[in-house]
Amino acid sequence: MLFDVVRVAFWILEVLIIARVFLSWFRPWQANPLFQFVYDLTEPILGPVRRLMPPVGGLDFSPLVALLLLYLVESLVLQALRGLAI
């Protein structure tokens, strides 16, 4: 039960980061409540990554790095939860 909740929470966060990448292409939509919702949920993850890794050649790779880090953390957390279930 807890395993599934954690897995779904990580999946939602990953989808929101991907959605933010697509929404970033539409700057006039920033006043949109959906954009603000996605921004508010993803900025705590993307902000620190962006500070550690500045844009390269004008491209922001922080979403890619954040997704890779999320996959790593998700794997570790899910392995720990599996260990608790045994």
N, C-alpha and C positions, 0 to 999 in steps of 0.2 A: 504494500500500500504506500508507504513512505517512499520507497524506491521509485514507484511510478509517478508520484507527485513531484519529486525532485527532477526526474527525467523530463517531464512535461514542462516544468519551470525553466529548465535550461533551454529546451526547444523553443519556448516562447521568446525567451531573451535573444536567442540566435535569430529568429524570424524578425524580431523588432530591429536588430542591428542591420539586417539585410534591407528591411523596409526603409530604415533611415538613409541608407545609401541611395536608394531609388528616390526617396522624397527630397534628398539634397539637390537633385537635378532640377527641381521646381521651386526656385527661391520665392516667387510671389506667394506660395502657399504657406509660408512660415507663420502667418497669422492664423492659419487653420488650426482648430482645436486638435485634430488628429495628429498633425505634424508636431504640435507642442507636446502632446501625450507621448509620442514616440521619442521625441527629444528628451523629455524629462526622465524617461525610463532608461535610456541608453547613455546619456551623458556621464553618469557616475562611472561607467566602464570606459567609454571612449575618451573622456577628458584626461585621465591619468596616462593612458597609452599615448595620446597625442602629445602630451608634455614630454614624455620620454623619447618619443620618436617623431621629430618634426617632418613636415612634408618633404618628399624627395622629388625634385624636378616639378614641383607644383602639384604633385599628386599626394593625396592623403591615404596612406596605407593603414591607418589606425583601425578601421573596421576589420580588415583582414587579420591583423595581429590580434585584435580583441577576440575574433572568432576562434583563432587557433588557441589562444589562452583559455577561452571558455571550454573548448573541446577537451583540453588537457585537464582543467579543473573538474569538469563533468566526469571524465573517466576516473579520476582519483576519488571523487566523492561517491560515485556509484560502486566502485570497487570496495570502498570502506563500508558502504551500506550492505553490500552482498556479504562481506565478512561478518557483519553483525547479525545477519539472518541465519548464519550457520550455527 
